[in-house]
Amino acid sequence: MFYVYIIHSEKFDRFYVGSTQDPLRRLEKHNSSPFNTFTSKYRPWVLKAVFEAGTTRGEAEQIEKFIKK
């Protein structure tokens, strides 16, 4: 199962939408990755919502794109 998740940076009042098979592991990576990424600039992130998005990555990415619009 794939999920679409929404995380929030309370410090910077920013939201991020992504998709993954394991939302809690993905949140941990957003908060601890040593690489310079979009999400690394706005740490710490808090998980605000998780939605089941289908059985394929493609289904999850379609829903993710819809939310971002």
CNS distance restraints for C-alpha pairs under 8 A (distance, minus, plus):
assign (resid   1 and name CA) (resid  21 and name CA) 6.11 0.50 0.50
assign (resid   1 and name CA) (resid  52 and name CA) 7.17 0.50 0.50
assign (resid   1 and name CA) (resid  53 and name CA) 7.44 0.50 0.50
assign (resid   1 and name CA) (resid  54 and name CA) 5.91 0.50 0.50
assign (resid   1 and name CA) (resid  55 and name CA) 4.64 0.50 0.50
assign (resid   1 and name CA) (resid  56 and name CA) 7.13 0.50 0.50
assign (resid   2 and name CA) (resid  19 and name CA) 6.94 0.50 0.50
assign (resid   2 and name CA) (resid  20 and name CA) 5.61 0.50 0.50
assign (resid   2 and name CA) (resid  21 and name CA) 4.52 0.50 0.50
assign (resid   2 and name CA) (resid  22 and name CA) 7.72 0.50 0.50
assign (resid   2 and name CA) (resid  52 and name CA) 6.26 0.50 0.50
assign (resid   2 and name CA) (resid  53 and name CA) 5.51 0.50 0.50
assign (resid   2 and name CA) (resid  54 and name CA) 5.54 0.50 0.50
assign (resid   2 and name CA) (resid  55 and name CA) 5.70 0.50 0.50
assign (resid   2 and name CA) (resid  56 and name CA) 6.39 0.50 0.50
assign (resid   2 and name CA) (resid  57 and name CA) 6.40 0.50 0.50
assign (resid   2 and name CA) (resid  60 and name CA) 6.11 0.50 0.50
assign (resid   3 and name CA) (resid  19 and name CA) 5.47 0.50 0.50
assign (resid   3 and name CA) (resid  20 and name CA) 5.44 0.50 0.50
assign (resid   3 and name CA) (resid  21 and name CA) 5.87 0.50 0.50
assign (resid   3 and name CA) (resid  22 and name CA) 7.48 0.50 0.50
assign (resid   3 and name CA) (resid  23 and name CA) 7.03 0.50 0.50
assign (resid   3 and name CA) (resid  50 and name CA) 6.48 0.50 0.50
assign (resid   3 and name CA) (resid  51 and name CA) 5.43 0.50 0.50
assign (resid   3 and name CA) (resid  52 and name CA) 4.59 0.50 0.50
assign (resid   3 and name CA) (resid  53 and name CA) 4.89 0.50 0.50
assign (resid   3 and name CA) (resid  54 and name CA) 7.21 0.50 0.50
assign (resid   3 and name CA) (resid  60 and name CA) 6.37 0.50 0.50
assign (resid   4 and name CA) (resid  17 and name CA) 7.11 0.50 0.50
assign (resid   4 and name CA) (resid  18 and name CA) 5.69 0.50 0.50
assign (resid   4 and name CA) (resid  19 and name CA) 4.26 0.50 0.50
assign (resid   4 and name CA) (resid  20 and name CA) 6.59 0.50 0.50
assign (resid   4 and name CA) (resid  50 and name CA) 5.79 0.50 0.50
assign (resid   4 and name CA) (resid  51 and name CA) 5.26 0.50 0.50
assign (resid   4 and name CA) (resid  52 and name CA) 6.52 0.50 0.50
assign (resid   4 and name CA) (resid  53 and name CA) 6.00 0.50 0.50
assign (resid   4 and name CA) (resid  60 and name CA) 6.24 0.50 0.50
assign (resid   4 and name CA) (resid  63 and name CA) 7.35 0.50 0.50
assign (resid   4 and name CA) (resid  64 and name CA) 6.20 0.50 0.50
assign (resid   5 and name CA) (resid  17 and name CA) 5.75 0.50 0.50
assign (resid   5 and name CA) (resid  18 and name CA) 5.47 0.50 0.50
assign (resid   5 and name CA) (resid  19 and name CA) 5.96 0.50 0.50
assign (resid   5 and name CA) (resid  20 and name CA) 7.83 0.50 0.50
assign (resid   5 and name CA) (resid  23 and name CA) 6.67 0.50 0.50
assign (resid   5 and name CA) (resid  47 and name CA) 7.45 0.50 0.50
assign (resid   5 and name CA) (resid  48 and name CA) 7.63 0.50 0.50
assign (resid   5 and name CA) (resid  49 and name CA) 5.56 0.50 0.50
assign (resid   5 and name CA) (resid  50 and name CA) 4.41 0.50 0.50
assign (resid   5 and name CA) (resid  51 and name CA) 6.37 0.50 0.50
assign (resid   6 and name CA) (resid  15 and name CA) 6.82 0.50 0.50
assign (resid   6 and name CA) (resid  16 and name CA) 5.69 0.50 0.50
assign (resid   6 and name CA) (resid  17 and name CA) 4.61 0.50 0.50
assign (resid   6 and name CA) (resid  18 and name CA) 6.63 0.50 0.50
assign (resid   6 and name CA) (resid  47 and name CA) 6.25 0.50 0.50
assign (resid   6 and name CA) (resid  48 and name CA) 5.59 0.50 0.50
assign (resid   6 and name CA) (resid  49 and name CA) 5.15 0.50 0.50
assign (resid   6 and name CA) (resid  50 and name CA) 6.57 0.50 0.50
assign (resid   7 and name CA) (resid  15 and name CA) 5.72 0.50 0.50
assign (resid   7 and name CA) (resid  16 and name CA) 5.31 0.50 0.50
assign (resid   7 and name CA) (resid  17 and name CA) 6.58 0.50 0.50
assign (resid   7 and name CA) (resid  27 and name CA) 7.79 0.50 0.50
assign (resid   7 and name CA) (resid  45 and name CA) 5.96 0.50 0.50
assign (resid   7 and name CA) (resid  46 and name CA) 5.37 0.50 0.50
assign (resid   7 and name CA) (resid  47 and name CA) 4.47 0.50 0.50
assign (resid   7 and name CA) (resid  48 and name CA) 5.33 0.50 0.50
assign (resid   7 and name CA) (resid  49 and name CA) 7.13 0.50 0.50
assign (resid   8 and name CA) (resid  13 and name CA) 6.83 0.50 0.50
assign (resid   8 and name CA) (resid  14 and name CA) 5.70 0.50 0.50
assign (resid   8 and name CA) (resid  15 and name CA) 4.50 0.50 0.50
assign (resid   8 and name CA) (resid  16 and name CA) 6.42 0.50 0.50
assign (resid   8 and name CA) (resid  45 and name CA) 5.37 0.50 0.50
assign (resid   8 and name CA) (resid  46 and name CA) 5.27 0.50 0.50
assign (resid   8 and name CA) (resid  47 and name CA) 6.52 0.50 0.50
assign (resid   8 and name CA) (resid  48 and name CA) 6.55 0.50 0.50
assign (resid   9 and name CA) (resid  13 and name CA) 5.34 0.50 0.50
assign (resid   9 and name CA) (resid  14 and name CA) 5.16 0.50 0.50
assign (resid   9 and name CA) (resid  15 and name CA) 6.41 0.50 0.50
assign (resid   9 and name CA) (resid  42 and name CA) 6.07 0.50 0.50
assign (resid   9 and name CA) (resid  43 and name CA) 6.29 0.50 0.50
assign (resid   9 and name CA) (resid  44 and name CA) 5.98 0.50 0.50
assign (resid   9 and name CA) (resid  45 and name CA) 4.73 0.50 0.50
assign (resid   9 and name CA) (resid  46 and name CA) 6.43 0.50 0.50
assign (resid  10 and name CA) (resid  14 and name CA) 7.07 0.50 0.50
assign (resid  10 and name CA) (resid  44 and name CA) 7.72 0.50 0.50
assign (resid  10 and name CA) (resid  45 and name CA) 7.37 0.50 0.50
assign (resid  10 and name CA) (resid  46 and name CA) 7.75 0.50 0.50
assign (resid  11 and name CA) (resid  42 and name CA) 7.41 0.50 0.50
assign (resid  11 and name CA) (resid  43 and name CA) 7.70 0.50 0.50
assign (resid  11 and name CA) (resid  44 and name CA) 7.55 0.50 0.50
assign (resid  12 and name CA) (resid  42 and name CA) 6.34 0.50 0.50
assign (resid  14 and name CA) (resid  42 and name CA) 7.55 0.50 0.50
assign (resid  16 and name CA) (resid  39 and name CA) 7.80 0.50 0.50
assign (resid  17 and name CA) (resid  64 and name CA) 6.62 0.50 0.50
assign (resid  17 and name CA) (resid  67 and name CA) 7.67 0.50 0.50
assign (resid  17 and name CA) (resid  68 and name CA) 7.01 0.50 0.50
assign (resid  18 and name CA) (resid  64 and name CA) 6.31 0.50 0.50
assign (resid  19 and name CA) (resid  23 and name CA) 7.75 0.50 0.50
assign (resid  19 and name CA) (resid  57 and name CA) 7.89 0.50 0.50
assign (resid  19 and name CA) (resid  60 and name CA) 6.14 0.50 0.50
assign (resid  19 and name CA) (resid  61 and name CA) 6.63 0.50 0.50
assign (resid  19 and name CA) (resid  64 and name CA) 6.71 0.50 0.50
assign (resid  20 and name CA) (resid  26 and name CA) 7.09 0.50 0.50
assign (resid  20 and name CA) (resid  57 and name CA) 7.78 0.50 0.50
assign (resid  20 and name CA) (resid  60 and name CA) 7.96 0.50 0.50
assign (resid  22 and name CA) (resid  26 and name CA) 6.23 0.50 0.50
assign (resid  23 and name CA) (resid  27 and name CA) 6.11 0.50 0.50
assign (resid  23 and name CA) (resid  50 and name CA) 7.41 0.50 0.50
assign (resid  24 and name CA) (resid  28 and name CA) 6.35 0.50 0.50
assign (resid  25 and name CA) (resid  29 and name CA) 6.41 0.50 0.50
assign (resid  26 and name CA) (resid  30 and name CA) 6.29 0.50 0.50
assign (resid  27 and name CA) (resid  31 and name CA) 6.34 0.50 0.50
assign (resid  27 and name CA) (resid  45 and name CA) 7.28 0.50 0.50
assign (resid  27 and name CA) (resid  46 and name CA) 7.67 0.50 0.50
assign (resid  27 and name CA) (resid  47 and name CA) 6.98 0.50 0.50
assign (resid  28 and name CA) (resid  32 and name CA) 6.12 0.50 0.50
assign (resid  29 and name CA) (resid  33 and name CA) 5.23 0.50 0.50
assign (resid  30 and name CA) (resid  39 and name CA) 6.11 0.50 0.50
assign (resid  30 and name CA) (resid  40 and name CA) 6.57 0.50 0.50
assign (resid  30 and name CA) (resid  43 and name CA) 7.87 0.50 0.50
assign (resid  30 and name CA) (resid  45 and name CA) 7.20 0.50 0.50
assign (resid  31 and name CA) (resid  39 and name CA) 7.87 0.50 0.50
assign (resid  31 and name CA) (resid  40 and name CA) 6.86 0.50 0.50
assign (resid  31 and name CA) (resid  43 and name CA) 6.06 0.50 0.50
assign (resid  31 and name CA) (resid  44 and name CA) 5.82 0.50 0.50
assign (resid  31 and name CA) (resid  45 and name CA) 6.26 0.50 0.50
assign (resid  32 and name CA) (resid  40 and name CA) 7.88 0.50 0.50
assign (resid  33 and name CA) (resid  40 and name CA) 7.18 0.50 0.50
assign (resid  35 and name CA) (resid  40 and name CA) 7.43 0.50 0.50
assign (resid  36 and name CA) (resid  40 and name CA) 6.00 0.50 0.50
assign (resid  36 and name CA) (resid  41 and name CA) 7.50 0.50 0.50
assign (resid  37 and name CA) (resid  41 and name CA) 6.90 0.50 0.50
assign (resid  38 and name CA) (resid  42 and name CA) 7.57 0.50 0.50
assign (resid  39 and name CA) (resid  43 and name CA) 6.76 0.50 0.50
assign (resid  53 and name CA) (resid  59 and name CA) 6.37 0.50 0.50
assign (resid  53 and name CA) (resid  60 and name CA) 4.81 0.50 0.50
assign (resid  53 and name CA) (resid  63 and name CA) 6.82 0.50 0.50
assign (resid  54 and name CA) (resid  59 and name CA) 5.64 0.50 0.50
assign (resid  54 and name CA) (resid  60 and name CA) 6.06 0.50 0.50
assign (resid  55 and name CA) (resid  59 and name CA) 7.13 0.50 0.50
assign (resid  55 and name CA) (resid  60 and name CA) 7.96 0.50 0.50
assign (resid  56 and name CA) (resid  60 and name CA) 6.60 0.50 0.50
assign (resid  57 and name CA) (resid  61 and name CA) 6.10 0.50 0.50
assign (resid  58 and name CA) (resid  62 and name CA) 6.26 0.50 0.50
assign (resid  59 and name CA) (resid  63 and name CA) 6.56 0.50 0.50
assign (resid  60 and name CA) (resid  64 and name CA) 6.11 0.50 0.50
assign (resid  61 and name CA) (resid  65 and name CA) 6.09 0.50 0.50
assign (resid  62 and name CA) (resid  66 and name CA) 6.28 0.50 0.50
assign (resid  63 and name CA) (resid  67 and name CA) 6.28 0.50 0.50
assign (resid  64 and name CA) (resid  68 and name CA) 6.29 0.50 0.50
assign (resid  65 and name CA) (resid  69 and name CA) 6.38 0.50 0.50
